[in-house]
Amino acid sequence: MYSEKVMDHFMNPRNQGEIENPDGVAEVGNPKCGDIMKIFLRVKGDRIEDVKFQTFGCGAAVATSSMATELVKGKTLDEAWDLSNKAVAEALGGLPPVKMHCSVLAEEGIHKAINDYRVRHGLEPWKEKPGASHAHSDDTCEA
Amino acid sequence: MICGDSGTMSGTRRVYLDHAATTPTAPEVVEAMRPYFSERFGNPSSIYGIARESKAAVERARGQVARALNAGPDEIYLTSGGTEADNWAIKGVAFANRKRGDHIITTAIEHHAVLHTCRYLEHQGFRVTYLPVDAYGRVDPSKLADEITDRTLLVSIMTANNEIGTLEPIAACAGVCRERGVLFHTDAVQAVGSVPVDVEALGVDMLSLSAHKFYGPKGVGALYVRKGVRLDNLLHGGAQERGRRAGTENLPGIVGMGVAIERAEARREEYARRLTALRDRLYRGITERIDHVRLNGHPTERLPGNLNLSIQFIEGESMLLLLEQAGICASTGSACTSGSLDPSHVLLAIGLPHEVAHGSLRFTHGESNTESDVDHVLETLPPIVERLRAMSPLYATFRRSCNVQ
């Protein structure tokens, strides 16, 4: 059911863990859906120097967290903001349709952590692009 | 079961603990079926020699099923499995008795073969009451009595739950229905071969079973229908099954089911004793090694082979993926394996919070399992739980709250 890449990231997750006193942090998802992701950022200048995640969820939830953190590590906040759920899914060699919501959650986690950093630094939070995959998915399981 | 060299790092050992999903067809059942594919292949409805042989084989199997249930052979109808039997019983009674009423009672924890059939009937204008269950998954017969009205046609309550293994008080519920003149159906798909299923002792009017749950083949089952019960046909066509169920008989499957049910009945008591011991060993072992585990289902009134647990702070599918790496086949009520995003309706009905339902694991033991299989799980599971908890934000939050206190 999962691609080799998904299984690799599930079995050997990259960037799993916690950052003490992070510069930005966000928790997305909810227990009802069975997925919760927490993203921690360490930012130097405008670059993501380090990123870690904690995830409660299925194989796809762990793998998308792992891949999303790998894709944004070392990127500027601007570049990281452009990370889409599709890019995460593609980098994993595709996800089963019922698991696409996991990639949406990963994108949302990165976005919210970036905005947490911005708010902490007195900056306006960036707005989701209209039609962004998670713009209206706060408390529903429908991705 | 051990396949290949179990001593190597590649670990080809397989421990199958998902017998509630399906069982392997027993070798002697396969042997009994074999001649009915290419040698004794005649259509039981024809009149020449090999057809008469086929007809006799079908009737022999019907007799074997009837004896196992303490029913008459003319009360056994052969079907394509448990799902067809459930559909037929419920739709058949509803449509045949439409003039007499429009109300059906079932439970919140039935198999989808019953629940989705009931939902379909709601679209057809019937009313359905879904009885709640207690924290162990048991229905209260007095609550059932309260819900029966003069419009009630049918009550359908499963003998044993497929997920949490809880046994329902079927004789008491059937008694309530008989007193009130309401037909009673039970889905006994999980129960046959594991616990006594005697239609007279239980007092049921209809009962569904499926061969592949008791070491018979897939794609064959039966519906017991007490003499005199009126129900519409589900499948229309030829005159098979005394005009009640059309379609050329699944001859090898039916032969296999007959042999399998006789075999299961002969072994049942020893089977149940063995499975109960394995299940209890696994449960004890897990609770000794892992904390924050809860048993789902009734502690004693449950199927002998069924162990259903919630392991808190982690999710079921990720546990299954890691168990599979060690050759262990199990199951979960987490949404993540169902194709929907909601966890099992059974686990929600017994009152589990969503995140605890997502963390459920079901191990269902069977004939091939040994103490060594159980010990393999006991070695494998604790590090998996530790690994996933180390990753879980829920566990991190829980740990912090403990440290604060």
Chai-1 contact restraints between the chains, C-beta under 6 A:
chainA,res_idxA,chainB,res_idxB,connection_type,confidence,min_distance_angstrom,max_distance_angstrom,comment,restraint_id
A,Q16,B,M391,contact,1.0,0.0,6.0,A-B,restraint_1
A,P31,B,H354,contact,1.0,0.0,6.0,A-B,restraint_2
A,P31,B,E355,contact,1.0,0.0,6.0,A-B,restraint_3
A,K32,B,H354,contact,1.0,0.0,6.0,A-B,restraint_4
A,C33,B,L341,contact,1.0,0.0,6.0,A-B,restraint_5
A,G34,B,E315,contact,1.0,0.0,6.0,A-B,restraint_6
A,G34,B,S334,contact,1.0,0.0,6.0,A-B,restraint_7
A,G34,B,A335,contact,1.0,0.0,6.0,A-B,restraint_8
A,G34,B,C336,contact,1.0,0.0,6.0,A-B,restraint_9
A,G34,B,H358,contact,1.0,0.0,6.0,A-B,restraint_10
A,I36,B,P393,contact,1.0,0.0,6.0,A-B,restraint_11
A,K38,B,P393,contact,1.0,0.0,6.0,A-B,restraint_12
A,Q54,B,P393,contact,1.0,0.0,6.0,A-B,restraint_13
A,Q54,B,A396,contact,1.0,0.0,6.0,A-B,restraint_14
A,T55,B,M391,contact,1.0,0.0,6.0,A-B,restraint_15
A,F56,B,E315,contact,1.0,0.0,6.0,A-B,restraint_16
A,F56,B,S392,contact,1.0,0.0,6.0,A-B,restraint_17
A,F56,B,P393,contact,1.0,0.0,6.0,A-B,restraint_18
A,F56,B,L394,contact,1.0,0.0,6.0,A-B,restraint_19
A,G57,B,E315,contact,1.0,0.0,6.0,A-B,restraint_20
A,C58,B,E315,contact,1.0,0.0,6.0,A-B,restraint_21
A,C58,B,E317,contact,1.0,0.0,6.0,A-B,restraint_22
A,C58,B,S318,contact,1.0,0.0,6.0,A-B,restraint_23
A,C58,B,C336,contact,1.0,0.0,6.0,A-B,restraint_24
A,G59,B,E317,contact,1.0,0.0,6.0,A-B,restraint_25
A,G59,B,S318,contact,1.0,0.0,6.0,A-B,restraint_26
A,G59,B,L321,contact,1.0,0.0,6.0,A-B,restraint_27
A,V98,B,G339,contact,1.0,0.0,6.0,A-B,restraint_28
A,C141,B,L341,contact,1.0,0.0,6.0,A-B,restraint_29
